[in-house]
Structure formats: structure tokens, C-alpha cells
Amino acid sequence: MAYQFTTTADIDSESPWDESPSDSKHNEDAQWTRLENEFTTAGYREGITAGKEAALQQGFDAGFAHIVPLGRSIGMLRGLSSALLAFLADQPELLDEAKAISTQLARIRFSDVNPRDEEAEQHALEHLADGEDGVETEMQGGEGGAERRGMEALEDMMAGMGGGGDSAGRPTVEDVARLRERLERLARGMGLDGAVDMS
């Protein structure tokens, strides 16, 4: 029986002692480069995220400062018209005017009186041209935008079918100003000019 001896050349060892010093230096450089690239990428992403958040906050603040007073004003007009309707239940000569004003105020949507943000639309169009995902959804008012616009179109169509719908289209900022004047005139005619703060 003969014994067979294996030599070190036959063993495929993964021992760190078998590596040459140049291979070790190459591995360290590769690891360093990989880590450097990962941290650079992570830093770049964090910078982009921070920049987007800052820009979004600025846009939100500007939009909020514009929309809240507009919404408050329309809400005040609707509230006053509802109060006058309840108060005028036994005065038919003024009740018709209050009903007309209330009905017209109920038709107003923010999209009717809020000016379009052309700068934001242009920015979104540029991203759409670049082929970025989700931009078309944003331009249409977000995830529920298409559904909301469909519902508004249905409401407009039904209002037109009832015979009471006007063919002049959606209310404008000027229409809101005229309704405000009519409502103030009605309140003054009832002796409520000092009791009503329309600002």
C-alpha cells in the first residue's frame, strides 16, 4: 500500500498568506474606491432630497398664503348667504335674491377663481419632455385629479340639463366680486351693515 502525498501546489488555498503584496494593495484600492463612490452617491442623493424639500416648502408656503385667504373669503360669503337665507325665510321679497346669491356661490370651485400657476406647468412640461415618470399625473392634479375633473364635468353637465344652468360657463373672480357686492347690499338693506365683517 502506497501513500500518496499532496503538495502545496495541489491545494487551492484561500489563505491570506498565499496572496502576493501587490494583490492585497489592489484589493484595498478597489474597496476604497467602492466606498468612496457609495458615499459620494449617498451624499448626492441627500443633497438632492434636501434641495427638493426646501423648494417644496417654499412653494407650499407661497401657495398656502394665497389659497387660505381666498378660501376664507369664499367661505365667509357662503356662510353669510346661508345665514341670510335662514333669517329671510318670512320675507319673500328679499328671499329670492338671497337664494340666487347662495346658489351662485355654491357653484364656485377653487379651480374657477385660483389663477393657474404657469411657471409650475412649464416646469412640469419640461420634465415630461425629458420622459420622467409621474409628471403627467402631477400636471393633471395628482392621483385624484382625473377623477375630480370627471366629477366636475358631470356636475356641469347635470347643471346644464336642469334648465337652470347658465351658458356663460364657470364662475370667475369677477363673478365672485359681483356676488360679494350683491350680498353686502342685501345685508345693508336689512340693516346689518355694521354687524357683517366681510374682510
C-alpha positions in Angstrom: 0.0 0.0 0.0 1.5 3.2 -1.1 0.8 6.5 0.4 0.2 9.5 -1.8 1.3 12.9 -0.6 -0.2 16.1 -1.7 2.0 19.1 -2.3 1.1 22.7 -1.6 0.8 23.3 -5.3 -2.1 20.9 -5.3 -4.1 22.7 -2.6 -6.1 25.6 -3.8 -6.0 27.6 -0.6 -7.8 30.9 0.0 -5.5 31.8 2.8 -4.4 35.4 3.1 -0.9 34.2 3.4 -1.0 32.9 -0.1 -1.6 36.4 -1.7 1.1 38.5 -3.0 1.6 42.0 -1.6 0.5 43.6 -4.9 -2.8 41.8 -4.9 -3.5 43.0 -1.4 -2.9 46.6 -2.3 -5.1 46.2 -5.4 -8.0 44.9 -3.2 -7.6 47.8 -0.7 -7.7 50.3 -3.5 -10.8 48.7 -5.0 -12.5 48.7 -1.7 -11.6 52.3 -1.0 -12.9 53.3 -4.5 -16.1 51.4 -3.9 -16.7 53.0 -0.5 -15.8 56.5 -1.9 -18.3 56.0 -4.7 -21.0 54.8 -2.3 -20.6 57.8 0.0 -20.5 60.2 -2.9 -23.7 58.8 -4.3 -25.4 58.9 -0.9 -24.3 62.5 -0.3 -25.5 63.5 -3.8 -28.9 61.9 -3.1 -29.2 63.5 0.3 -28.3 66.9 -1.3 -31.0 66.4 -4.0 -33.6 65.4 -1.4 -32.8 68.4 0.8 -33.0 70.8 -2.1 -36.3 69.4 -3.2 -37.7 69.6 0.3 -36.6 73.3 0.6 -38.1 74.1 -2.8 -41.3 72.3 -1.9 -41.6 74.1 1.4 -41.2 77.5 -0.4 -43.9 76.6 -2.9 -46.2 75.3 -0.2 -45.7 78.5 1.8 -46.5 80.7 -1.2 -49.5 78.7 -2.2 -50.8 78.5 1.3 -50.5 82.3 1.7 -52.6 82.7 -1.5 -55.2 80.0 -1.1 -56.1 80.4 2.6 -57.4 83.9 2.3 -59.2 83.0 -0.9 -60.9 80.0 0.7 -61.7 82.0 3.8 -63.3 84.8 1.7 -65.5 82.4 -0.2 -66.4 80.5 3.0 -67.4 83.8 4.6 -69.6 84.7 1.6 -71.2 81.3 1.7 -71.8 81.4 5.4 -73.3 84.9 5.3 -75.6 83.9 2.4 -76.7 80.8 4.4 -77.4 83.0 7.5 -79.4 85.5 5.4 -81.4 82.7 3.8 -82.4 81.4 7.3 -83.1 85.0 8.5 -85.2 85.9 5.4 -87.5 82.9 5.4 -90.5 85.1 6.1 -89.5 88.0 3.8 -90.1 86.7 0.2 -89.2 90.0 -1.5 -85.5 89.6 -0.3 -85.5 85.8 -0.1 -85.3 85.3 -3.9 -82.2 87.5 -4.1 -80.6 85.6 -1.2 -81.4 82.3 -2.9 -79.9 83.4 -6.2 -76.7 84.6 -4.5 -76.4 81.4 -2.4 -76.9 79.2 -5.5 -74.3 81.0 -7.5 -71.8 80.9 -4.5 -72.4 77.1 -4.3 -71.2 76.7 -7.9 -67.8 78.3 -7.2 -64.8 75.9 -7.1 -61.3 76.9 -6.2 -60.2 75.9 -9.8 -62.6 78.7 -11.0 -61.0 81.5 -9.1 -57.5 80.4 -8.4 -55.1 81.6 -11.1 -53.2 78.9 -12.9 -49.5 78.5 -11.9 -48.0 78.8 -15.4 -44.4 78.6 -14.0 -45.2 75.2 -12.4 -47.0 74.0 -15.5 -44.0 75.0 -17.7 -41.6 73.2 -15.3 -43.7 70.0 -15.4 -43.8 70.2 -19.2 -40.0 70.3 -19.3 -39.9 67.2 -17.1 -42.5 65.5 -19.2 -40.4 66.2 -22.3 -37.4 64.5 -20.5 -39.5 61.4 -20.1 -39.7 61.4 -16.3 -42.3 59.2 -14.7 -45.2 60.7 -12.8 -45.1 64.2 -14.3 -48.2 63.7 -16.3 -50.1 62.6 -13.2 -48.8 65.7 -11.4 -49.9 68.0 -14.2 -53.4 66.6 -14.0 -53.7 67.4 -10.3 -52.2 64.3 -8.7 -53.6 60.9 -8.2 -57.3 62.1 -7.8 -57.1 64.9 -10.4 -58.6 63.0 -13.3 -61.4 61.6 -11.1 -62.1 65.1 -9.7 -62.2 66.6 -13.2 -64.5 63.9 -14.4 -66.9 64.5 -11.4 -66.8 68.3 -12.1 -67.6 67.7 -15.8 -70.5 65.6 -14.7 -71.7 68.2 -12.3 -71.5 70.9 -15.0 -73.4 68.7 -17.5 -76.2 68.0 -14.9 -76.5 71.7 -14.0 -76.9 72.5 -17.7 -79.6 69.8 -18.1 -81.7 71.2 -15.3 -82.5 74.3 -17.3 -81.2 76.4 -14.5 -77.6 76.2 -15.7 -76.2 79.2 -17.4 -74.4 79.0 -20.7 -71.8 81.6 -19.6 -69.5 78.9 -18.2 -67.7 78.6 -14.9 -67.7 81.5 -12.4 -64.7 83.9 -12.4 -63.1 86.1 -9.9 -65.1 89.0 -11.2 -68.3 87.0 -10.6 -67.3 86.4 -7.0 -66.7 90.2 -6.6 -70.2 90.9 -8.0 -71.7 88.3 -5.7 -69.9 89.9 -2.8 -71.3 93.3 -3.7 -74.8 91.9 -4.0 -74.6 90.2 -0.7 -73.2 93.3 1.1 -76.0 95.3 -0.5 -78.6 92.8 0.7 -77.1 92.8 4.2 -77.1 96.7 4.3 -80.7 96.7 3.1 -81.5 94.6 6.2 -79.7 97.0 8.5 -76.7 94.6 9.0 -74.0 96.8 7.6 -72.2 97.2 10.9 -72.7 93.6 12.0 -71.1 92.0 9.0 -67.3 91.9 8.6 -66.6 90.8 5.0 -62.8 91.2 5.2 
